Amino acid sequence: MYEEKEVAFLIDPTDSVQVYEEAGKQVRGESAYEKGMKALASLGHVEQVNVIE
């Protein structure tokens, strides 16, 4: 049925959004923004406020 309607990709597990998202993460790596947010998250609340000021 899917082949008849030419939409077989809808049931292909290797053609899912999740597969493309994971591939994109591996290729791209972390941006400077993401690294900064991780560093900020590792600080305590007071340190976070001081850094943001």
Backbone as a chain_set.jsonl record, in Angstrom:
{"seq": "MYEEKEVAFLIDPTDSVQVYEEAGKQVRGESAYEKGMKALASLGHVEQVNVIE", "coords": {"N": [[0.819, -1.193, 0.0], [1.879, 1.334, 0.882], [3.955, 1.562, -0.922], [2.536, 1.701, -3.297], [1.33, 4.191, -3.103], [3.542, 5.704, -3.113], [4.845, 6.49, -0.734], [6.537, 5.109, 0.924], [8.662, 5.793, 2.485], [7.64, 6.726, 4.854], [7.356, 4.618, 6.636], [9.892, 3.727, 6.978], [12.405, 2.926, 9.142], [14.991, 3.958, 9.149], [14.778, 6.443, 8.144], [13.833, 8.423, 9.814], [12.914, 11.302, 11.815], [14.362, 11.371, 14.166], [16.707, 9.931, 13.508], [17.906, 11.688, 11.671], [18.279, 13.932, 13.34], [20.132, 12.955, 15.242], [22.299, 12.395, 13.553], [22.893, 14.971, 12.712], [23.725, 16.146, 15.13], [26.092, 14.755, 15.618], [27.704, 15.532, 13.479], [27.805, 18.314, 13.658], [28.555, 19.017, 16.305], [29.149, 20.766, 19.424], [27.988, 24.079, 19.844], [29.42, 27.319, 20.561], [27.655, 28.683, 22.164], [26.15, 26.58, 23.313], [28.17, 25.307, 24.778], [28.803, 27.347, 26.563], [26.379, 27.567, 27.962], [26.307, 25.083, 29.213], [28.529, 25.325, 30.87], [27.675, 27.435, 32.485], [25.481, 26.215, 33.712], [26.774, 24.459, 35.352], [27.609, 25.893, 37.484], [26.987, 27.245, 40.782], [24.005, 28.845, 42.128], [24.493, 31.509, 43.068], [26.968, 32.065, 41.868], [26.175, 31.924, 39.208], [24.474, 34.15, 39.009], [26.327, 36.188, 39.499], [28.015, 35.908, 37.275], [26.292, 36.519, 35.181], [25.667, 39.167, 35.662]], "CA": [[0.0, 0.0, 0.0], [2.738, 2.51, 0.949], [4.678, 1.631, -2.185], [1.584, 2.14, -4.322], [1.112, 5.633, -2.939], [4.884, 6.294, -3.151], [5.164, 7.084, 0.562], [7.156, 4.048, 1.718], [9.6, 6.408, 3.431], [6.956, 6.962, 6.123], [7.524, 3.469, 7.528], [11.306, 3.359, 6.964], [12.991, 3.341, 10.427], [16.255, 4.684, 8.951], [14.442, 7.744, 7.569], [13.015, 9.122, 10.803], [13.436, 12.584, 12.283], [15.364, 11.084, 15.187], [17.951, 9.551, 12.835], [18.494, 12.908, 11.12], [18.724, 14.776, 14.446], [21.354, 12.37, 15.785], [23.36, 12.601, 12.563], [23.237, 16.389, 12.771], [24.471, 16.396, 16.36], [27.429, 14.191, 15.474], [28.451, 16.318, 12.498], [27.915, 19.705, 14.078], [29.214, 19.215, 17.587], [28.543, 21.783, 20.274], [28.282, 25.473, 19.514], [29.963, 28.089, 21.68], [26.511, 28.973, 23.031], [25.844, 25.373, 24.079], [29.258, 25.116, 25.741], [28.625, 28.366, 27.595], [25.223, 27.221, 28.783], [26.701, 23.954, 30.067], [29.421, 25.865, 31.9], [26.832, 28.21, 33.393], [24.661, 25.277, 34.472], [27.603, 23.748, 36.325], [27.874, 26.789, 38.604], [25.93, 27.428, 41.764], [23.09, 29.952, 41.826], [25.152, 32.798, 43.314], [27.968, 32.245, 40.82], [25.454, 32.2, 37.958], [24.019, 35.542, 39.056], [27.514, 37.033, 39.364], [28.5, 35.824, 35.899], [25.336, 37.18, 34.293], [25.699, 40.617, 35.917]], "C": [[0.871, 1.268, 0.0], [3.52, 2.696, -0.349], [3.781, 2.14, -3.309], [1.391, 3.654, -4.294], [2.426, 6.421, -2.967], [5.222, 7.068, -1.879], [5.807, 6.049, 1.49], [8.148, 4.602, 2.737], [8.958, 6.651, 4.797], [7.152, 5.827, 7.118], [8.97, 2.983, 7.579], [11.961, 3.841, 8.261], [14.316, 4.091, 10.273], [16.024, 6.068, 8.366], [13.548, 8.531, 8.522], [13.674, 10.444, 11.196], [14.549, 12.349, 13.292], [16.71, 10.72, 14.564], [18.654, 10.792, 12.295], [19.003, 13.836, 12.221], [20.031, 14.259, 15.033], [22.53, 12.567, 14.835], [23.822, 14.056, 12.579], [24.045, 16.736, 13.999], [25.901, 15.898, 16.243], [28.28, 15.039, 14.542], [28.766, 17.698, 13.045], [28.734, 19.887, 15.341], [28.501, 20.287, 18.39], [28.938, 23.175, 19.802], [28.865, 26.15, 20.751], [28.849, 28.414, 22.678], [26.199, 27.779, 23.919], [26.917, 25.103, 25.13], [29.134, 26.11, 26.89], [27.468, 28.054, 28.523], [25.531, 26.043, 29.7], [27.597, 24.433, 31.199], [28.617, 26.641, 32.938], [26.002, 27.29, 34.278], [25.468, 24.542, 35.533], [27.916, 24.605, 37.549], [26.707, 26.794, 39.581], [25.109, 28.664, 41.426], [23.771, 31.311, 41.98], [26.181, 33.079, 42.225], [27.31, 32.562, 39.479], [25.018, 33.66, 37.902], [25.204, 36.478, 38.864], [28.037, 37.039, 37.933], [27.587, 36.606, 34.962], [25.373, 38.695, 34.466], [26.771, 41.221, 35.137]], "O": [[0.63, 2.178, -0.793], [3.723, 3.817, -0.816], [4.215, 2.913, -4.163], [1.3, 4.303, -5.336], [2.425, 7.647, -2.858], [5.804, 8.152, -1.93], [5.634, 6.114, 2.707], [8.439, 3.95, 3.741], [9.667, 6.769, 5.796], [7.118, 6.057, 8.327], [9.246, 1.935, 8.163], [12.067, 5.05, 8.471], [14.721, 4.798, 11.196], [16.984, 6.796, 8.117], [12.622, 9.22, 8.093], [14.857, 10.661, 10.933], [15.564, 13.045, 13.276], [17.75, 11.163, 15.051], [19.867, 10.932, 12.447], [20.049, 14.464, 12.058], [20.942, 15.044, 15.296], [23.638, 12.873, 15.275], [25.017, 14.331, 12.469], [24.967, 17.548, 13.918], [26.826, 16.554, 16.721], [29.466, 15.24, 14.803], [29.886, 18.187, 12.9], [29.53, 20.822, 15.432], [27.376, 20.668, 18.068], [30.081, 23.413, 19.412], [28.803, 25.607, 21.854], [29.073, 28.42, 23.888], [26.005, 27.929, 25.126], [26.6, 24.711, 26.252], [29.336, 25.755, 28.051], [27.565, 28.254, 29.734], [25.068, 26.007, 30.84], [27.448, 24.006, 32.344], [28.859, 26.512, 34.138], [25.837, 27.559, 35.467], [24.902, 24.053, 36.511], [28.433, 24.097, 38.544], [25.59, 26.4, 39.245], [25.476, 29.438, 40.542], [23.637, 32.172, 41.11], [26.262, 34.197, 41.717], [27.824, 33.371, 38.706], [25.173, 34.324, 36.878], [25.095, 37.466, 38.137], [28.46, 38.082, 37.436], [28.064, 37.28, 34.048], [25.134, 39.43, 33.508], [26.975, 42.433, 35.202]]}, "num_chains": 1, "name": "protein.A"}
